[in-house]
Amino acid sequence: MTPAHPQSIDRLYELLAQQAVESVSPAAQAELDELLVKWPHIGEEDFELTAALIEAATLPSPIPPLSLALTRRIEAEARAHFQPSRPRRKSAKLAFAWAGWGVAACLAIGTVTLAWQWNRMSTPEVAKAVPLPVQRQQLLDGGAKRFDKIPAKSKIRGDVVWDGANQRGYLRVQGLAMNDPKQKQYQLWIVDRGRAHKEPVDGGVFDVPSSGEIVVPIRAPLTILDPAAFAITEEPSGGVVVSERGRRGDFALVMTDAKP
């Protein structure tokens, strides 16, 4: 009589992989529950983690930058997870021993992706970020659209480079008065013709620490469909949801599409 063990555990891995990427039928869920009772050391979270890793690795656009605090937390948890002295879960070992090549390949891709991201965050060379003016120029050289200052008597000069495909951009400005972040901050606004609601989109707050030229990365929380202009207002510390200054037309700087 042929042992049922290998076939049953293969079926378990098949159901776990299916559950990680899509919903399973009630009958399949009942079968899965029964198999998990039979092999309680097999962890469902291994398959869910792998599916999440693969999805993150194949995103069509760059992942938005994480905050410093969250980056440090992820890095610390990654180090703890990959400590050599930590006992390995039996489920991971059995997955490679019994699962088909598809599941094994998925786990391998997910593990390599996580390890690469962890090493990337921990590499001293990467910690030294490319200067913002260089990043701006690279975006401009890559064909990003440029928005320039509307001609005016003001000595404030500035422009925006915006890459709509990747939702990235940089503000370059000179001549704004230095500010005390505890009292007030400058806020960037994006006028998007592609949105049903005509309120400008918040592009983030920034400070001016010196009288020289500064370059600021744009942090747009919403997808910008068809930008028409970028404008700067002076707001209370932390910024505002709706700018009363903007409604009055009290802008420090307005930049529109720079025609070639």
VEXDREN-2710 file (C-alpha; in Angstrom, 1 decimal):
% VEXDREN-2710
k/r/px/py/pz
1/MET/0.0/0.0/0.0
2/THR/1.4/3.4/-0.9
3/PRO/1.9/5.8/2.1
4/ALA/-0.5/8.7/2.1
5/HIS/2.0/11.0/3.8
6/PRO/3.8/12.6/0.8
7/GLN/0.7/13.1/-1.2
8/SER/-1.2/14.6/1.7
9/ILE/1.6/17.1/2.6
10/ASP/1.9/18.1/-1.0
11/ARG/-1.8/18.8/-1.0
12/LEU/-1.3/20.8/2.2
13/TYR/1.3/23.0/0.5
14/GLU/-0.9/23.4/-2.5
15/LEU/-3.8/24.7/-0.5
16/LEU/-1.6/27.0/1.6
17/ALA/-0.1/28.5/-1.5
18/GLN/-3.6/29.0/-2.9
19/GLN/-4.8/30.6/0.3
20/ALA/-1.9/33.0/0.3
21/VAL/-2.8/34.5/-3.1
22/GLU/-6.6/34.1/-3.3
23/SER/-9.6/32.9/-1.5
24/VAL/-10.4/29.1/-1.2
25/SER/-13.7/27.4/-1.3
26/PRO/-15.4/26.2/1.9
27/ALA/-14.6/22.6/0.9
28/ALA/-11.0/23.4/0.3
29/GLN/-10.9/25.3/3.6
30/ALA/-12.2/22.3/5.5
31/GLU/-9.6/20.1/3.8
32/LEU/-6.9/22.6/4.7
33/ASP/-8.0/22.7/8.4
34/GLU/-7.9/19.0/8.6
35/LEU/-4.4/18.8/7.1
36/LEU/-3.1/21.5/9.4
37/VAL/-4.3/19.4/12.4
38/LYS/-2.4/16.5/11.0
39/TRP/0.8/18.6/10.5
40/PRO/0.6/21.3/13.2
41/HIS/4.2/22.3/12.7
42/ILE/3.5/23.7/9.2
43/GLY/3.0/27.4/9.5
44/GLU/0.5/29.3/7.3
45/GLU/2.4/32.6/7.8
46/ASP/5.4/31.3/5.7
47/PHE/3.3/31.3/2.6
48/GLU/1.5/34.6/3.4
49/LEU/4.9/36.3/3.9
50/THR/6.3/34.9/0.7
51/ALA/3.3/36.1/-1.3
52/ALA/3.7/39.6/0.2
53/LEU/7.4/39.6/-0.6
54/ILE/6.9/38.6/-4.2
55/GLU/4.1/41.2/-4.6
56/ALA/6.4/43.9/-3.2
57/ALA/9.3/42.8/-5.4
58/THR/7.1/43.1/-8.5
59/LEU/5.4/46.4/-7.9
60/PRO/5.2/48.4/-11.2
61/SER/6.3/51.7/-9.5
62/PRO/8.9/52.6/-6.8
63/ILE/7.8/52.1/-3.3
64/PRO/7.5/55.5/-1.5
65/PRO/10.3/56.3/0.9
66/LEU/9.8/55.1/4.5
67/SER/10.3/57.3/7.5
68/LEU/13.6/57.1/9.4
69/ALA/11.9/55.6/12.5
70/LEU/10.1/52.9/10.5
71/THR/13.2/52.1/8.5
72/ARG/15.2/51.6/11.7
73/ARG/12.4/49.4/13.2
74/ILE/12.3/47.2/10.1
75/GLU/16.0/46.9/10.0
76/ALA/16.1/45.9/13.7
77/GLU/13.4/43.3/13.2
78/ALA/15.2/41.9/10.1
79/ARG/18.4/41.5/12.1
80/ALA/16.6/39.7/14.9
81/HIS/14.8/37.4/12.4
82/PHE/18.0/36.4/10.6
83/GLN/20.2/35.8/13.6
84/PRO/22.2/32.6/13.0
85/SER/21.5/31.4/16.5
86/ARG/17.8/31.6/16.1
87/PRO/16.2/28.1/15.6
88/ARG/14.7/27.6/12.2
89/ARG/11.0/26.8/12.0
90/LYS/10.4/23.2/11.0
91/SER/7.8/24.4/8.5
92/ALA/10.4/26.2/6.4
93/LYS/12.6/23.1/6.4
94/LEU/9.8/20.8/5.5
95/ALA/8.6/23.2/2.8
96/PHE/11.8/22.7/0.8
97/ALA/11.8/18.9/1.6
98/TRP/8.3/18.1/0.5
99/ALA/6.8/20.9/-1.5
100/GLY/6.8/21.0/-5.3
101/TRP/9.3/23.1/-7.2
102/GLY/6.8/26.0/-7.6
103/VAL/6.4/26.5/-3.8
104/ALA/10.2/26.1/-3.2
105/ALA/11.0/28.6/-5.9
106/CYS/8.5/31.1/-4.4
107/LEU/10.0/30.8/-0.9
108/ALA/13.5/31.1/-2.4
109/ILE/12.6/34.3/-4.3
110/GLY/10.9/35.8/-1.2
111/THR/13.9/35.0/1.1
112/VAL/16.4/36.5/-1.4
113/THR/14.3/39.6/-1.8
114/LEU/14.0/40.2/1.9
115/ALA/17.7/39.6/2.5
116/TRP/18.6/41.9/-0.4
117/GLN/16.4/44.7/1.0
118/TRP/17.9/44.2/4.5
119/ASN/21.5/44.3/3.2
120/ARG/20.6/47.3/1.1
121/MET/19.4/49.2/4.2
122/SER/22.5/48.2/6.2
123/THR/25.1/48.9/3.6
124/PRO/27.2/52.0/4.6
125/GLU/27.6/53.1/0.9
126/VAL/23.8/53.2/0.4
127/ALA/23.4/55.2/3.7
128/LYS/25.1/58.1/2.0
129/ALA/22.2/59.3/-0.1
130/VAL/22.7/60.8/-3.5
131/PRO/22.5/64.6/-3.1
132/LEU/19.1/66.0/-3.9
133/PRO/20.3/68.4/-6.7
134/VAL/21.8/65.4/-8.4
135/GLN/18.6/63.4/-8.1
136/ARG/16.7/66.3/-9.5
137/GLN/19.0/66.6/-12.5
138/GLN/18.8/62.9/-13.1
139/LEU/15.0/63.1/-13.2
140/LEU/15.2/66.1/-15.6
141/ASP/17.7/64.3/-17.8
142/GLY/15.3/61.3/-17.9
143/GLY/12.6/63.4/-19.6
144/ALA/10.6/64.7/-16.6
145/LYS/8.4/67.7/-17.1
146/ARG/9.6/71.1/-15.8
147/PHE/7.4/73.8/-14.3
148/ASP/8.9/77.3/-14.0
149/LYS/8.2/80.5/-12.1
150/ILE/5.5/82.8/-13.5
151/PRO/7.3/86.1/-14.5
152/ALA/6.9/88.5/-11.6
153/LYS/8.9/91.3/-9.9
154/SER/9.6/89.1/-6.9
155/LYS/13.3/88.0/-6.4
156/ILE/12.1/84.5/-5.4
157/ARG/13.1/82.0/-8.1
158/GLY/12.1/78.4/-8.4
159/ASP/11.1/75.5/-10.5
160/VAL/9.6/72.0/-10.2
161/VAL/10.7/68.8/-12.0
162/TRP/7.9/66.2/-12.1
163/ASP/7.9/62.7/-13.4
164/GLY/4.3/61.7/-13.7
165/ALA/5.0/58.0/-14.6
166/ASN/6.8/57.4/-11.3
167/GLN/5.0/60.1/-9.3
168/ARG/8.3/61.7/-8.2
169/GLY/9.4/65.3/-8.3
170/TYR/11.7/68.0/-6.8
171/LEU/11.2/71.6/-6.0
172/ARG/14.1/73.9/-6.4
173/VAL/13.8/77.4/-4.9
174/GLN/15.9/80.4/-4.0
175/GLY/15.0/83.7/-2.3
176/LEU/12.5/82.5/0.3
177/ALA/13.0/84.0/3.7
178/MET/14.5/81.6/6.3
179/ASN/11.8/80.3/8.7
180/ASP/11.5/79.0/12.2
181/PRO/9.9/75.6/11.9
182/LYS/8.3/76.0/15.4
183/GLN/6.4/79.0/14.2
184/LYS/5.8/78.6/10.5
185/GLN/6.6/76.4/7.5
186/TYR/6.4/76.6/3.7
187/GLN/3.9/74.3/2.0
188/LEU/3.8/73.2/-1.6
189/TRP/0.5/72.8/-3.4
190/ILE/-0.2/70.9/-6.7
191/VAL/-3.0/72.1/-9.0
192/ASP/-4.2/68.9/-10.7
193/ARG/-6.4/69.3/-13.8
194/GLY/-7.2/65.6/-13.8
195/ARG/-9.0/65.6/-10.5
196/ALA/-12.7/66.0/-10.0
197/HIS/-12.2/68.1/-6.9
198/LYS/-10.4/71.3/-7.7
199/GLU/-8.8/71.8/-4.3
200/PRO/-5.0/71.7/-4.8
201/VAL/-3.2/68.6/-3.5
202/ASP/-0.8/69.0/-0.6
203/GLY/2.8/68.5/-1.8
204/GLY/4.3/68.6/1.7
205/VAL/5.8/71.1/4.0
206/PHE/9.5/72.2/4.0
207/ASP/11.9/74.6/5.7
208/VAL/14.3/77.2/4.4
209/PRO/17.4/76.9/6.7
210/SER/19.6/79.4/4.6
211/SER/19.3/82.1/2.1
212/GLY/20.8/79.9/-0.7
213/GLU/19.2/77.6/-3.1
214/ILE/17.5/74.5/-1.8
215/VAL/16.1/71.4/-3.4
216/VAL/13.1/69.6/-1.8
217/PRO/11.6/66.2/-2.7
218/ILE/7.9/66.4/-3.3
219/ARG/5.6/64.2/-1.1
220/ALA/2.3/63.9/-2.8
221/PRO/-0.2/61.6/-0.9
222/LEU/-2.5/61.3/-3.9
223/THR/-1.8/60.3/-7.5
224/ILE/-1.2/63.4/-9.6
225/LEU/-3.0/62.9/-12.9
226/ASP/-2.4/66.1/-14.9
227/PRO/-0.5/68.8/-13.0
228/ALA/-1.1/72.3/-14.2
229/ALA/0.9/74.3/-11.6
230/PHE/2.8/74.2/-8.4
231/ALA/2.5/76.9/-5.7
232/ILE/4.0/77.7/-2.4
233/THR/2.3/79.3/0.6
234/GLU/3.5/80.2/4.1
235/GLU/1.5/78.3/6.7
236/PRO/1.5/77.5/10.5
237/SER/4.0/74.8/11.6
238/GLY/2.9/71.4/10.3
239/GLY/1.0/72.7/7.4
240/VAL/-2.8/72.9/6.7
241/VAL/-5.4/70.8/4.9
242/VAL/-6.8/73.7/3.0
243/SER/-4.8/76.9/2.6
244/GLU/-6.7/80.2/3.3
245/ARG/-3.7/82.1/1.9
246/GLY/-4.0/80.1/-1.3
247/ARG/-7.7/80.9/-1.6
248/ARG/-6.8/84.6/-1.3
249/GLY/-4.1/84.2/-3.9
250/ASP/-1.4/85.0/-1.4
251/PHE/1.4/82.8/-2.8
252/ALA/5.1/83.0/-2.2
253/LEU/5.7/81.4/-5.6
254/VAL/3.7/79.9/-8.5
255/MET/5.3/77.7/-11.1
256/THR/3.6/76.6/-14.4
257/ASP/4.4/74.4/-17.3
258/ALA/7.7/75.5/-18.8
259/LYS/7.4/75.4/-22.5
260/PRO/10.5/74.4/-24.5
END
